[in-house]
Amino acid sequence: MDYPPLPKPEPNRSCHLTIDGTYFKNNFCVLVYYDSQMKKRQYFRVVDQECWSNYMTDLEYLKQVGLNVVSITSDGQKGLIKAVRDVFPGVIHQRCIIHIQRMALIYLTRFPKTEAGVTLRYWVKKLHLIENHEQKYYWVAEFEGWCGKYDLFLKERSVSFFRTKMVHA
């Protein structure tokens, strides 16, 4: 496979990186490092997979070329979390709101069967619309209200038929 030339990162004293890996049909992945303060892709690399060693290599390189990383936003991939801790200990690392929203919607399904699920899906679909602190506090208050309203529902546990049968056998 031919590899494209790698971009030369620009030093930044206050870099806020967004990191994500994208997989393609030909079984390769592109790791992208986007500087949200400079509004610039600082680096990317074609790899076979998202893993600690690939992230370590890239983060070490970005550190060497002068990126002072202040925060990182990512999908929460385990290898990336460990690499960030190893290369940039103490840096703020948060999960991307779009990835949180996407996973929540997968768990909730398109047509939740309970009132609690329908209501939560409504609020989860509004996550990406939050643009400022006021909207964030409003969303959090609504979520906390949802948690309070459905507290008993959230504490319910279902019992597996097979486990019950095995215990009583």
ChimeraX attribute file (.defattr): number of C-alpha atoms within 10 A of each C-alpha:
attribute: neighborCount
match mode: 1-to-1
recipient: residues
	/A:1	3
	/A:2	5
	/A:3	8
	/A:4	9
	/A:5	8
	/A:6	11
	/A:7	11
	/A:8	12
	/A:9	18
	/A:10	16
	/A:11	15
	/A:12	17
	/A:13	11
	/A:14	14
	/A:15	20
	/A:16	23
	/A:17	26
	/A:18	21
	/A:19	21
	/A:20	20
	/A:21	21
	/A:22	12
	/A:23	15
	/A:24	9
	/A:25	6
	/A:26	7
	/A:27	9
	/A:28	15
	/A:29	18
	/A:30	17
	/A:31	22
	/A:32	19
	/A:33	25
	/A:34	21
	/A:35	24
	/A:36	15
	/A:37	11
	/A:38	14
	/A:39	10
	/A:40	13
	/A:41	18
	/A:42	23
	/A:43	20
	/A:44	21
	/A:45	18
	/A:46	18
	/A:47	16
	/A:48	13
	/A:49	17
	/A:50	20
	/A:51	17
	/A:52	18
	/A:53	14
	/A:54	18
	/A:55	22
	/A:56	19
	/A:57	12
	/A:58	20
	/A:59	21
	/A:60	16
	/A:61	14
	/A:62	21
	/A:63	14
	/A:64	11
	/A:65	13
	/A:66	14
	/A:67	22
	/A:68	18
	/A:69	19
	/A:70	16
	/A:71	18
	/A:72	23
	/A:73	19
	/A:74	20
	/A:75	18
	/A:76	17
	/A:77	14
	/A:78	12
	/A:79	15
	/A:80	22
	/A:81	18
	/A:82	18
	/A:83	21
	/A:84	22
	/A:85	14
	/A:86	14
	/A:87	17
	/A:88	19
	/A:89	11
	/A:90	11
	/A:91	14
	/A:92	14
	/A:93	20
	/A:94	14
	/A:95	14
	/A:96	17
	/A:97	15
	/A:98	14
	/A:99	13
	/A:100	15
	/A:101	17
	/A:102	13
	/A:103	12
	/A:104	15
	/A:105	18
	/A:106	9
	/A:107	11
	/A:108	16
	/A:109	13
	/A:110	11
	/A:111	10
	/A:112	15
	/A:113	10
	/A:114	10
	/A:115	10
	/A:116	17
	/A:117	16
	/A:118	16
	/A:119	13
	/A:120	19
	/A:121	20
	/A:122	12
	/A:123	15
	/A:124	18
	/A:125	14
	/A:126	11
	/A:127	17
	/A:128	12
	/A:129	10
	/A:130	14
	/A:131	9
	/A:132	8
	/A:133	9
	/A:134	10
	/A:135	13
	/A:136	14
	/A:137	12
	/A:138	12
	/A:139	18
	/A:140	14
	/A:141	12
	/A:142	14
	/A:143	16
	/A:144	12
	/A:145	12
	/A:146	15
	/A:147	15
	/A:148	12
	/A:149	12
	/A:150	14
	/A:151	12
	/A:152	9
	/A:153	12
	/A:154	11
	/A:155	8
	/A:156	8
	/A:157	7
	/A:158	6
	/A:159	8
	/A:160	9
	/A:161	8
	/A:162	8
	/A:163	10
	/A:164	10
	/A:165	9
	/A:166	9
	/A:167	7
	/A:168	6
	/A:169	6
